[in-house]
Amino acid sequence: MSDIIKVENISKKYISGQVPIIALDNVSLIIKKGEFTAIAGPSGSGKTTLLNLISGLDVPSTGNVMLDGKPLSNMKGSELSDFRRDHIGFIFQSYNLIPVLNVKENIEYIMLLQGVSEHDRHTRVLEILKEVGLTDMSKRRPAELSGGQQQRVAVARAMVSNPDIILADEPTANLDSHSAIDLLDMMRRLNEEKGMTFVFSTHDSRIMERARRLIMLKDGVIDKEEIR
């Protein structure tokens, strides 16, 4: 499998008042195509910081992040935002759907920004709605959906443009147990069937149990790693 993400000796330091806080300390790792990986650890361990650095939403104090062989630190402004749009799918714990758009419009929004034709957008939205079990809900607004259904829309939106990697930050945090398990089983199935690469930031044991690779952070360093 080819490397999708390569993290090389990254550190992230913040200043709180006069006190320096080390969120990550000289972390290195490689994510390969098709992985289903969870980055886990207690609050303050650095997992969300690491996900933000992998995605280019934040920049490391030292070290480099490579996505598909390209250094994110060399990109600025619209170049970086366009690269994220075309190569990374995001799933957030708060869903981040656009309330005035229906399910179909939310899913195709990224493809609109990418200039994908109306025909291709329509075809791909229909396919992904079937994959996530929401075929009959394409005209509903987010407010008309349950939390689990909204997160399925978020998964569909993240996947529909076939990004190199999908990053999910605590995607089950606002879901009840049944909805969370259904969502995770669906993502695991899509990972297996389509080879989509998923990386989670989480403290949810249900995600950790289903991950094929578990990276445990503690105090800003990789404490241990398991491959299943």
C-alpha positions as CSV (number, residue, x, y, z in Angstrom):
1,M,0.0,0.0,0.0
2,S,1.2,3.5,-0.8
3,D,1.8,6.2,1.8
4,I,-1.0,8.8,2.0
5,I,0.2,10.8,5.0
6,K,3.8,11.1,6.3
7,V,4.4,12.9,9.5
8,E,8.0,13.7,10.2
9,N,9.2,14.8,13.6
10,I,6.4,17.3,14.2
11,S,6.0,19.3,17.4
12,K,3.4,21.8,18.3
13,K,3.9,24.4,21.1
14,Y,1.5,27.0,22.4
15,I,1.9,29.8,24.9
16,S,-0.7,30.2,27.6
17,G,0.1,33.4,29.5
18,Q,3.8,33.0,30.1
19,V,3.7,29.2,30.2
20,P,4.7,27.1,27.1
21,I,2.5,24.1,26.5
22,I,3.8,21.3,24.3
23,A,0.7,19.7,22.6
24,L,2.9,17.4,20.5
25,D,6.5,16.5,20.9
26,N,8.5,15.1,18.0
27,V,5.8,12.8,16.6
28,S,6.4,10.7,13.4
29,L,4.0,8.3,11.7
30,I,2.9,7.1,8.3
31,I,-0.7,6.4,7.2
32,K,-1.1,4.1,4.2
33,K,-3.8,4.0,1.6
34,G,-6.8,1.9,2.8
35,E,-6.1,2.2,6.5
36,F,-8.9,2.3,9.2
37,T,-6.9,4.0,12.0
38,A,-7.9,5.5,15.3
39,I,-5.7,8.1,17.1
40,A,-6.8,7.9,20.7
41,G,-5.9,9.1,24.1
42,P,-7.2,11.1,27.1
43,S,-8.1,14.8,26.9
44,G,-5.0,16.9,26.4
45,S,-3.0,14.0,24.8
46,G,-2.7,15.8,21.5
47,K,-5.0,13.7,19.3
48,T,-7.1,16.6,17.9
49,T,-3.9,18.7,17.4
50,L,-2.4,15.9,15.4
51,L,-5.5,15.6,13.3
52,N,-5.5,19.3,12.7
53,L,-1.8,19.2,11.6
54,I,-2.5,16.2,9.3
55,S,-5.3,18.1,7.6
56,G,-3.4,21.4,7.2
57,L,-5.9,23.2,9.5
58,D,-3.0,24.0,11.7
59,V,0.8,24.2,11.2
60,P,3.5,22.5,13.3
61,S,6.0,24.4,15.3
62,T,8.7,22.1,13.9
63,G,8.6,19.1,11.5
64,N,6.8,18.4,8.3
65,V,3.5,16.9,7.1
66,M,3.3,15.3,3.7
67,L,0.0,14.5,2.0
68,D,0.4,12.3,-1.1
69,G,4.0,13.3,-1.3
70,K,3.3,17.0,-1.1
71,P,4.4,19.1,1.9
72,L,1.5,21.0,3.4
73,S,3.8,23.6,5.0
74,N,4.8,24.9,1.6
75,M,1.2,25.8,0.8
76,K,-0.6,29.0,1.7
77,G,-4.0,30.6,1.4
78,S,-6.2,29.4,-1.5
79,E,-3.6,26.8,-2.7
80,L,-3.9,25.1,0.7
81,S,-7.7,25.3,0.9
82,D,-8.0,24.0,-2.7
83,F,-5.7,21.2,-1.9
84,R,-7.6,20.2,1.2
85,R,-10.9,20.4,-0.7
86,D,-9.6,18.1,-3.4
87,H,-7.7,15.6,-1.3
88,I,-9.3,15.4,2.2
89,G,-12.8,14.6,3.4
90,F,-13.8,15.9,6.8
91,I,-16.3,14.4,9.3
92,F,-16.9,16.6,12.4
93,Q,-18.7,15.7,15.7
94,S,-21.2,18.5,15.1
95,Y,-22.0,17.3,11.5
96,N,-21.4,20.8,10.0
97,L,-24.2,20.5,7.5
98,I,-25.6,23.6,5.8
99,P,-29.1,24.0,7.3
100,V,-30.7,25.7,4.3
101,L,-29.6,23.0,1.9
102,N,-31.3,19.6,1.6
103,V,-29.4,16.3,1.9
104,K,-28.6,16.1,-1.9
105,E,-27.4,19.7,-1.9
106,N,-25.2,19.2,1.2
107,I,-23.6,16.1,-0.3
108,E,-22.8,17.7,-3.7
109,Y,-21.6,21.0,-2.3
110,I,-17.9,20.1,-2.5
111,M,-18.3,18.9,-6.1
112,L,-19.9,22.2,-7.0
113,L,-16.8,24.0,-5.7
114,Q,-14.7,21.5,-7.7
115,G,-16.6,22.3,-10.9
116,V,-18.0,18.8,-11.4
117,S,-20.7,18.7,-14.1
118,E,-24.4,18.5,-13.0
119,H,-24.8,15.0,-14.6
120,D,-21.8,13.6,-12.7
121,R,-22.8,15.2,-9.5
122,H,-26.3,13.7,-9.8
123,T,-24.9,10.3,-10.5
124,R,-22.4,10.3,-7.7
125,V,-24.9,11.6,-5.1
126,L,-27.4,8.9,-6.0
127,E,-24.7,6.2,-5.6
128,I,-23.4,7.5,-2.3
129,L,-27.0,7.9,-0.9
130,K,-27.5,4.3,-1.6
131,E,-24.2,3.4,0.1
132,V,-25.2,5.2,3.3
133,G,-28.8,4.1,3.3
134,L,-30.4,7.5,2.7
135,T,-31.9,7.1,-0.8
136,D,-35.4,8.2,0.2
137,M,-34.2,11.3,2.2
138,S,-32.5,13.4,-0.5
139,K,-34.9,16.3,-0.2
140,R,-34.9,16.6,3.5
141,R,-33.2,19.4,5.4
142,P,-30.8,18.6,8.2
143,A,-33.4,19.7,10.8
144,E,-35.7,16.9,9.6
145,L,-33.1,14.2,10.3
146,S,-31.9,12.4,13.4
147,G,-28.4,12.9,14.6
148,G,-27.4,9.5,13.2
149,Q,-28.9,10.4,9.8
150,Q,-27.1,13.8,9.8
151,Q,-23.8,12.1,10.4
152,R,-24.5,9.7,7.6
153,V,-24.9,12.7,5.3
154,A,-21.6,14.1,6.6
155,V,-19.9,10.8,5.8
156,A,-21.5,10.8,2.3
157,R,-20.3,14.4,1.7
158,A,-16.8,13.5,2.8
159,M,-16.6,10.4,0.5
160,V,-18.5,11.6,-2.6
161,S,-15.5,13.3,-4.2
162,N,-13.2,10.3,-3.7
163,P,-10.6,12.1,-1.5
164,D,-7.3,10.5,-0.6
165,I,-8.1,10.4,3.0
166,I,-11.1,11.0,5.3
167,L,-10.4,12.6,8.7
168,A,-13.1,12.1,11.4
169,D,-12.8,14.2,14.6
170,E,-14.9,12.5,17.4
171,P,-17.6,11.5,14.8
172,T,-19.7,9.6,17.4
173,A,-19.6,12.1,20.2
174,N,-23.1,13.4,19.7
175,L,-24.8,10.1,18.8
176,D,-26.7,7.6,20.9
177,S,-25.1,4.2,21.3
178,H,-27.2,2.5,18.6
179,S,-26.7,5.3,16.0
180,A,-22.9,5.3,16.8
181,I,-22.5,1.6,16.2
182,D,-24.5,1.7,13.0
183,L,-22.4,4.6,11.7
184,L,-19.1,2.9,12.6
185,D,-20.1,-0.4,11.0
186,M,-21.1,1.5,7.9
187,M,-17.8,3.3,7.7
188,R,-15.9,0.0,8.3
189,R,-17.9,-1.6,5.5
190,L,-17.1,1.3,3.1
191,N,-13.5,1.1,4.0
192,E,-13.4,-2.6,3.2
193,E,-15.4,-2.5,0.0
194,K,-14.0,0.7,-1.5
195,G,-10.6,1.0,0.1
196,M,-11.3,4.5,1.5
197,T,-8.7,5.6,4.0
198,F,-10.2,6.7,7.4
199,V,-8.3,8.3,10.3
200,F,-10.3,9.0,13.5
201,S,-9.4,11.2,16.5
202,T,-11.4,9.7,19.4
203,H,-11.7,8.6,22.9
204,D,-14.7,6.3,22.0
205,S,-13.9,2.7,22.9
206,R,-16.3,1.6,20.1
207,I,-14.1,3.2,17.4
208,M,-11.0,1.8,19.1
209,E,-12.4,-1.7,19.0
210,R,-13.2,-1.4,15.3
211,A,-9.9,0.2,14.2
212,R,-7.4,-1.9,12.3
213,R,-4.7,0.3,13.7
214,L,-4.8,2.0,17.0
215,I,-2.3,4.8,17.9
216,M,-2.4,5.8,21.5
217,L,-1.1,9.3,22.5
218,K,-0.1,10.4,25.9
219,D,1.3,13.8,26.8
220,G,2.0,14.7,23.2
221,V,3.9,11.5,22.2
222,I,2.9,8.2,20.8
223,D,2.6,5.9,23.8
224,K,1.9,2.7,22.1
225,E,0.5,1.3,18.8
226,E,-1.5,-1.8,17.9
227,I,-2.1,-3.3,14.5
228,R,-5.0,-5.8,14.3
